[in-house]
Structures are given as C-alpha cells and as structure tokens.
Amino acid sequence: MFTAPSLDQPIVDNTVCLKGALVIPPPKGDANRSVQKSGVLDADGNFVENSITWRNTNQINLEPAMPDAGDIVDLEGSYMYAGPLFGHFGHFLVESICRFWAVDHLKGKIDGIAFVPKFQNRPQHVVGVFRPLIEMLGVDIPVINIEDPTRVETLYVPQQGFGMFEMIEGAPEFRDWIKSKGGKGVAPQGDKKIYVSRSALPPARGSMLGEKRLEALLEAEGYTAFHPQKHNFEEQIAAYKAATHIISIDGSPLHMAALVCDANQKVACIARRAGNLDEIFARQLKAFQEIETTTISALVQDWIPEQDNRPSRVSFGEVDFGILYDRLKEGGFISGGERWAPFSDADLAELVEELAVAQKVGFKRYVKP
C-alpha cells in the first residue's frame, strides 16, 4: 500500500536511480481514463513508488502489468522519468512539470527527460506543443514521450514535487526551481492592467454568466481583456510579467502566472464555481511568488447543463457583481464609481437563454442534494 508523499520537507534526496527499468505507458487504443495503468517497473518487475503521480491522496496512475517481452523496446542512455504528459494546459502546468525540480540536480547525469502519454492520443504532437514552454521554464535538455513499453539503460525517478489541491504549494526544491527558472528568458511585454478572459473560449468551456459585462466594466477602469489561447506561450508569459494588475476568473492561466510573476504584482482571482478554487490559486501564488492574492468568492448560483448533476469545468457561475465590485475596490484594482448592480431576473433569464443557444443545451440551477 502506497501513501501520498509529504511536500512539507526537502525532497532533494528522494530520487532513485535504476538500471534496466521499464517505462510503461498506458495501452494504445485505450480511453482517456482519469486513472491509468502506467509508470515504472524496476529490473525485477516491482512497481516504483516514485513513479506514482498523486492528486491529493489519490493516485492518477496505478501499477501496470508486465508487458510481453516482444513488445519491449530498448532505450540507451540516461533519462529522468517525468510521469504523465497531459494535453490539458492546466494539468500540464501542475502535474506534468511536477518532477522538473530535479533537472538541475541531475545536470550532467541525464541525456533527456522521458514522459509517458496521459493517454495515447497523438503523443508526439502533444510533446511538440509543450516543448517550447518546457524550454521557457528553464529545461534545456531533450524531452521525449514514450509510446511503447521501454527498457531504459539508466533511469532516474524523482519524487513528485508539486500537485493539485493540497499539494499546490509544492516542495521547497520545486519552489526554488520556479523562482530561479520560470520564464526568466522572456522579456515583459504587454498592458499594465489585464483581465484574463474566458469569453472567447469554445462554447463547451465553463465561465461566469455575464462575463462580457464584466469585461466592459473593467475596460472602463483601464483594463485590457487578454485571451491567452490567442497567444503563443512566450507572449502569454510576457503579458503576465508585464502586468502590474491581473484579474482572472479561476482557471489554468493563473497557474502560468504563478510560475512567472513576482511579488510586486497584484492578482485577483474570481471564483466561477464551487470548490474554493480561488483560495487554492491564492496559496500557489503566495508560495511561489509571495503574491497576496485578492480572492473573490461572490458565487450566488452554479448553472449546469440539464443532463449534468453537479458543477464542473463546463458549468457557469452566477456571481454577485456588487460583491465583486466591493472586493476589487478594497483590493486596489478599481477606483470605482457607482457600485455594480446585480443582474435583474430579466437579465438573468436572457443570459441563461443566450447560454443555451450557444451551447446547444439547456442549463439549470444546481441544487445541492
């Protein structure tokens, strides 16, 4: 039985070096499962505990079966095992980079970094997409994504140093790596005040009701709406580094900001769904960059697709704009004039109807069981 590692204490000595270990990716043709059978088996076939990636106390990868000998390929040289390579931007920024703290400690000992796919969907495309960002985070050695069971001549397997939820502050070594490497080669460039918007994302992505209204109100306060998905990684990093004030709904871009910003910047996070995610982002920004984030939990109601039974990443949050105004003004993000009014019943009905048309599915209020 394995237990989730503690990240409260140094982990610098928790890297295992294996000869002839097997790196096992998820099976080809399998679905994108929340928990996959993948990881590292040592030369004797034992599952290597450090190859587990944890999400709180839950493993996102379980012990894989020993593959048939004829399915195993050989990889000469020395590599660092990095765990699952997520195609999802936010999970990449938290769970796929969680062992990068060890790269500098292994300098001169490894030829590259070896991921396994989160699932087998265009694995070489995924690593190609993220390779430039990996380099901007200070990793200057080759990165591969292993598609077939592979016996590696020498494999280093560091402990996970960062993760979701209760692991969001990271281990000391991970925080040190971020402060020394995160986006250092990218020059700041962009507007001083930005609102990180979700309004131009595809319809099936969740957000908050009335986001266009919020954009207009913030533009009147001197903010520019910034749509990260319209920019390459370098431009995103440059924009976050240049901004003195960043306002964002809770979401993946704040993970990026936590990797590259500094203590002189002001950040506000607006909760768009239940779950205290604004507080989790605040913990990461504090731990990594000493930023005291203004958290805004003004959620009145979760609106979810009719076929769903709970809030999720596709749900929309109804937020009290008056409380939003108060918190942003108290935090020094807006100068303010007249307090922002909440939506009327008629406005709310119109917004929900617009949402249903855009999403091609009806939405309902979420009622806690």
C-alpha positions as CSV (number, residue, x, y, z in Angstrom):
1,M,0.0,0.0,0.0
2,F,1.4,3.4,-1.0
3,T,0.7,6.7,0.6
4,A,0.9,10.2,-0.8
5,P,4.2,11.9,-0.1
6,S,4.5,15.0,2.1
7,L,5.9,18.1,0.4
8,D,6.5,20.0,3.6
9,Q,10.1,18.8,4.0
10,P,13.0,18.8,1.5
11,I,12.8,16.0,-1.1
12,V,16.2,16.6,-2.7
13,D,17.4,13.1,-1.6
14,N,14.4,11.3,-2.9
15,T,15.4,10.3,-6.4
16,V,16.0,6.7,-7.2
17,C,18.5,5.5,-9.9
18,L,17.6,2.3,-11.7
19,K,19.4,0.1,-14.2
20,G,17.2,-1.6,-16.9
21,A,13.9,-0.2,-15.6
22,L,10.8,-0.5,-17.7
23,V,8.8,2.6,-18.5
24,I,5.2,1.5,-19.2
25,P,2.8,3.9,-21.0
26,P,-1.0,3.5,-21.0
27,P,-2.2,0.9,-23.5
28,K,-2.6,2.1,-27.1
29,G,-6.2,2.4,-28.1
30,D,-7.4,2.8,-24.5
31,A,-9.8,5.6,-23.5
32,N,-8.7,8.7,-21.7
33,R,-9.3,7.4,-18.2
34,S,-9.0,9.5,-15.0
35,V,-6.7,6.8,-13.6
36,Q,-4.3,5.0,-15.9
37,K,-2.2,1.9,-15.5
38,S,1.3,3.3,-16.3
39,G,4.6,4.1,-14.6
40,V,7.9,2.4,-13.9
41,L,8.8,-1.2,-13.1
42,D,12.3,-1.9,-11.8
43,A,14.5,-4.6,-13.4
44,D,12.8,-7.2,-11.1
45,G,9.3,-6.1,-12.1
46,N,8.5,-4.2,-9.0
47,F,6.4,-1.0,-9.2
48,V,8.5,2.0,-8.4
49,E,6.7,4.2,-5.8
50,N,8.3,7.4,-7.1
51,S,6.7,6.9,-10.5
52,I,3.2,7.5,-8.9
53,T,1.8,10.9,-9.6
54,W,-0.7,11.9,-6.8
55,R,-3.7,14.2,-6.7
56,N,-4.2,14.7,-3.0
57,T,-4.3,11.2,-1.7
58,N,-5.4,9.6,-5.0
59,Q,-3.1,8.0,-7.5
60,I,-3.6,9.1,-11.1
61,N,-1.5,6.1,-12.3
62,L,-1.6,2.5,-11.0
63,E,0.8,-0.3,-11.3
64,P,0.9,-1.5,-14.9
65,A,1.1,-5.2,-16.0
66,M,4.5,-6.6,-17.1
67,P,4.4,-6.4,-20.9
68,D,5.3,-9.2,-23.2
69,A,9.0,-9.4,-23.9
70,G,8.4,-9.0,-27.6
71,D,6.6,-5.6,-27.0
72,I,9.5,-4.1,-25.2
73,V,11.9,-1.7,-26.9
74,D,15.3,-0.6,-25.6
75,L,16.5,3.0,-25.0
76,E,20.2,3.5,-24.5
77,G,21.5,6.3,-22.3
78,S,20.3,8.0,-19.1
79,Y,16.9,9.6,-18.6
80,M,14.8,11.2,-15.9
81,Y,11.2,9.9,-15.7
82,A,8.7,12.8,-15.6
83,G,5.4,11.0,-15.3
84,P,2.2,11.5,-17.5
85,L,2.3,14.2,-20.1
86,F,-1.2,15.9,-20.1
87,G,-2.6,17.5,-23.2
88,H,-4.8,19.7,-20.9
89,F,-2.9,23.0,-20.3
90,G,-3.8,23.4,-16.6
91,H,-2.9,19.8,-15.7
92,F,0.3,20.1,-17.7
93,L,1.3,23.2,-15.6
94,V,0.7,21.4,-12.4
95,E,1.1,17.7,-12.8
96,S,3.3,17.2,-15.9
97,I,6.1,19.5,-14.6
98,C,6.0,18.2,-11.0
99,R,9.4,16.4,-11.2
100,F,11.2,19.2,-13.1
101,W,12.7,20.4,-9.8
102,A,15.2,17.5,-10.2
103,V,16.6,18.5,-13.6
104,D,19.3,20.8,-12.2
105,H,20.2,18.3,-9.6
106,L,20.8,15.7,-12.3
107,K,22.7,18.0,-14.6
108,G,25.4,16.1,-16.4
109,K,23.9,12.7,-15.5
110,I,20.9,12.6,-17.9
111,D,20.6,12.8,-21.6
112,G,16.9,13.8,-21.5
113,I,13.5,13.6,-19.9
114,A,11.0,10.8,-20.5
115,F,7.3,11.3,-20.2
116,V,4.5,8.8,-20.9
117,P,1.3,10.0,-22.5
118,K,-1.7,10.7,-20.2
119,F,-3.4,8.6,-22.9
120,Q,-2.3,7.5,-26.4
121,N,-3.7,10.4,-28.5
122,R,-1.1,11.9,-30.8
123,P,1.6,11.7,-28.1
124,Q,4.3,13.2,-30.3
125,H,2.1,16.1,-31.2
126,V,1.5,16.8,-27.5
127,V,5.2,16.8,-26.6
128,G,5.8,19.1,-29.7
129,V,3.2,21.5,-28.4
130,F,4.6,21.8,-25.0
131,R,8.3,21.6,-25.8
132,P,8.7,25.4,-26.3
133,L,7.0,26.0,-22.9
134,I,9.2,23.5,-21.2
135,E,12.3,25.3,-22.6
136,M,10.9,28.7,-21.3
137,L,10.6,27.1,-17.9
138,G,14.4,26.6,-18.0
139,V,14.6,22.9,-19.1
140,D,17.3,22.8,-21.8
141,I,17.7,19.1,-22.4
142,P,15.7,16.8,-24.9
143,V,12.2,15.7,-23.9
144,I,10.6,12.5,-25.3
145,N,7.2,10.9,-24.9
146,I,7.3,7.1,-24.7
147,E,4.6,5.3,-26.6
148,D,5.8,1.7,-26.2
149,P,7.0,-0.3,-23.2
150,T,10.6,0.7,-23.0
151,R,13.6,-0.7,-21.1
152,V,15.9,2.3,-20.2
153,E,19.6,1.8,-19.7
154,T,19.7,4.2,-16.7
155,L,16.6,5.8,-15.3
156,Y,16.3,8.4,-12.6
157,V,12.9,8.7,-10.9
158,P,12.4,11.7,-8.7
159,Q,9.6,12.2,-6.3
160,Q,6.7,14.4,-7.3
161,G,7.4,17.9,-6.0
162,F,4.1,19.7,-6.8
163,G,0.5,18.8,-7.5
164,M,-3.2,19.7,-7.3
165,F,-5.2,20.9,-4.3
166,E,-3.3,20.1,-1.0
167,M,0.0,19.8,-2.9
168,I,-0.3,23.2,-4.6
169,E,2.4,24.9,-2.6
170,G,5.0,22.4,-3.8
171,A,8.1,21.1,-2.1
172,P,11.0,23.5,-1.2
173,E,13.0,22.3,-4.2
174,F,10.2,22.8,-6.6
175,R,9.6,26.4,-5.4
176,D,13.3,27.1,-5.7
177,W,13.3,25.8,-9.2
178,I,10.4,28.0,-10.2
179,K,11.9,31.2,-8.7
180,S,15.2,30.6,-10.5
181,K,13.9,29.3,-13.8
182,G,10.3,30.2,-14.5
183,G,10.1,32.4,-17.6
184,K,13.4,34.1,-16.9
185,G,14.4,34.3,-20.6
186,V,11.2,36.1,-21.6
187,A,11.1,39.9,-21.5
188,P,7.9,41.5,-20.1
189,Q,5.7,43.0,-22.8
190,G,2.1,44.0,-22.7
191,D,-0.6,46.1,-20.9
192,K,-0.2,47.1,-17.3
193,K,-3.7,46.1,-16.4
194,I,-5.2,42.9,-17.8
195,Y,-8.3,40.9,-17.3
196,V,-7.7,37.3,-18.3
197,S,-10.9,36.4,-20.1
198,R,-12.7,33.2,-20.9
199,S,-15.3,34.8,-23.2
200,A,-13.6,33.8,-26.4
201,L,-13.1,30.1,-25.5
202,P,-15.1,27.4,-27.3
203,P,-18.7,27.2,-26.0
204,A,-18.2,24.0,-24.1
205,R,-15.8,25.7,-21.6
206,G,-17.3,26.9,-18.4
207,S,-17.1,30.5,-17.2
208,M,-19.3,33.0,-15.4
209,L,-22.6,34.4,-16.5
210,G,-22.3,37.9,-17.9
211,E,-18.6,37.9,-18.5
212,K,-18.9,40.4,-21.3
213,R,-20.5,42.8,-18.9
214,L,-17.5,42.4,-16.5
215,E,-15.1,43.0,-19.4
216,A,-16.8,46.3,-20.2
217,L,-16.8,47.4,-16.6
218,L,-13.1,46.6,-16.3
219,E,-12.2,48.3,-19.6
220,A,-13.8,51.4,-18.2
221,E,-11.2,51.0,-15.3
222,G,-8.3,50.8,-17.8
223,Y,-8.1,47.1,-18.2
224,T,-7.5,45.2,-21.4
225,A,-9.2,41.8,-22.0
226,F,-6.5,39.2,-22.5
227,H,-7.3,36.0,-24.2
228,P,-4.4,33.6,-23.6
229,Q,-5.5,31.0,-26.1
230,K,-4.9,33.6,-28.9
231,H,-1.2,33.9,-27.9
232,N,1.7,31.6,-28.0
233,F,3.4,30.6,-24.8
234,E,6.1,33.3,-25.0
235,E,3.5,36.0,-25.5
236,Q,1.5,34.7,-22.5
237,I,4.5,34.8,-20.2
238,A,5.5,38.2,-21.5
239,A,2.0,39.6,-20.8
240,Y,1.8,38.2,-17.2
241,K,5.3,39.5,-16.4
242,A,4.4,43.0,-17.8
243,A,1.2,43.4,-15.9
244,T,1.0,45.3,-12.7
245,H,-2.6,44.2,-12.1
246,I,-4.0,40.9,-13.2
247,I,-7.7,40.0,-12.7
248,S,-8.8,36.5,-13.6
249,I,-11.6,34.0,-13.2
250,D,-10.3,30.8,-11.6
251,G,-8.6,28.8,-14.3
252,S,-5.4,27.4,-15.9
253,P,-3.9,30.8,-16.8
254,L,-3.3,31.6,-13.1
255,H,-1.1,28.5,-12.8
256,M,1.0,30.1,-15.5
257,A,1.1,33.4,-13.7
258,A,2.2,31.7,-10.5
259,L,5.2,30.3,-12.4
260,V,6.4,33.6,-13.9
261,C,5.2,36.6,-12.0
262,D,6.8,38.3,-8.9
263,A,5.9,39.7,-5.6
264,N,5.4,43.3,-7.0
265,Q,2.4,42.3,-9.0
266,K,-1.3,42.4,-7.8
267,V,-3.5,39.5,-8.6
268,A,-7.3,39.0,-8.1
269,C,-9.0,35.6,-8.6
270,I,-12.7,35.4,-9.0
271,A,-14.4,32.0,-8.2
272,R,-16.6,30.9,-11.0
273,R,-17.7,27.6,-9.4
274,A,-18.0,25.9,-6.1
275,G,-14.9,24.3,-4.5
276,N,-12.8,27.2,-3.1
277,L,-10.5,27.2,-6.1
278,D,-9.8,30.9,-5.7
279,E,-8.2,30.1,-2.4
280,I,-6.1,27.3,-3.9
281,F,-4.8,29.6,-6.6
282,A,-4.0,32.1,-3.9
283,R,-2.0,29.5,-2.0
284,Q,0.1,28.8,-5.1
285,L,0.8,32.4,-5.9
286,K,1.8,33.0,-2.3
287,A,4.0,30.0,-2.0
288,F,5.8,30.6,-5.4
289,Q,5.9,34.3,-5.7
290,E,4.9,35.9,-2.3
291,I,1.9,37.4,-4.0
292,E,-1.0,38.2,-1.7
293,T,-3.9,37.4,-4.0
294,T,-7.3,39.1,-3.6
295,T,-9.8,36.2,-3.6
296,I,-13.4,36.9,-4.6
297,S,-16.0,34.3,-3.7
298,A,-19.2,36.0,-4.8
299,L,-20.9,33.0,-6.2
300,V,-24.7,33.0,-6.0
301,Q,-25.6,30.0,-8.1
302,D,-24.0,27.3,-10.2
303,W,-25.7,26.8,-13.6
304,I,-25.1,23.4,-15.0
305,P,-26.1,21.6,-18.3
306,E,-29.5,19.9,-17.9
307,Q,-28.0,16.4,-18.2
308,D,-25.4,17.0,-15.5
309,N,-25.9,16.5,-11.8
310,R,-23.1,18.7,-10.3
311,P,-20.9,21.7,-11.1
312,S,-17.9,21.0,-13.3
313,R,-15.5,22.7,-15.7
314,V,-18.4,23.2,-18.1
315,S,-20.7,24.9,-15.6
316,F,-21.3,28.7,-15.4
317,G,-21.3,30.7,-12.2
318,E,-23.7,33.4,-11.3
319,V,-21.8,36.0,-9.4
320,D,-23.0,38.9,-7.3
321,F,-21.5,41.9,-9.2
322,G,-21.9,44.2,-6.2
323,I,-19.7,41.9,-4.0
324,L,-17.3,41.7,-7.0
325,Y,-17.1,45.5,-7.1
326,D,-16.5,45.7,-3.3
327,R,-13.6,43.2,-3.3
328,L,-11.9,44.7,-6.3
329,K,-12.2,48.2,-4.9
330,E,-10.9,47.1,-1.5
331,G,-8.0,45.3,-3.1
332,G,-7.0,48.4,-5.1
333,F,-7.8,47.0,-8.5
334,I,-10.5,49.6,-9.4
335,S,-11.1,53.2,-8.4
336,G,-14.9,52.7,-8.7
337,G,-17.8,55.0,-9.0
338,E,-21.3,53.6,-8.7
339,R,-21.4,50.2,-7.2
340,W,-22.1,47.5,-9.8
341,A,-25.7,46.3,-9.7
342,P,-26.6,42.6,-9.6
343,F,-28.5,41.1,-12.6
344,S,-32.2,41.6,-12.6
345,D,-34.4,38.5,-13.1
346,A,-35.0,39.5,-16.7
347,D,-31.3,40.0,-17.4
348,L,-30.5,36.6,-15.8
349,A,-33.2,34.8,-17.8
350,E,-31.7,36.4,-21.0
351,L,-28.2,35.3,-20.1
352,V,-29.3,31.8,-19.5
353,E,-31.2,31.7,-22.7
354,E,-28.1,33.0,-24.6
355,L,-26.0,30.4,-23.0
356,A,-28.4,27.6,-24.0
357,V,-28.4,28.8,-27.6
358,A,-24.5,29.0,-27.7
359,Q,-24.1,25.6,-26.0
360,K,-27.0,23.9,-27.8
361,V,-28.1,22.5,-24.4
362,G,-30.4,23.9,-21.7
363,F,-29.0,25.0,-18.3
364,K,-30.5,24.6,-14.9
365,R,-29.8,25.8,-11.4
366,Y,-27.7,23.4,-9.4
367,V,-29.4,22.3,-6.2
368,K,-27.3,20.7,-3.6
369,P,-28.6,17.2,-2.6
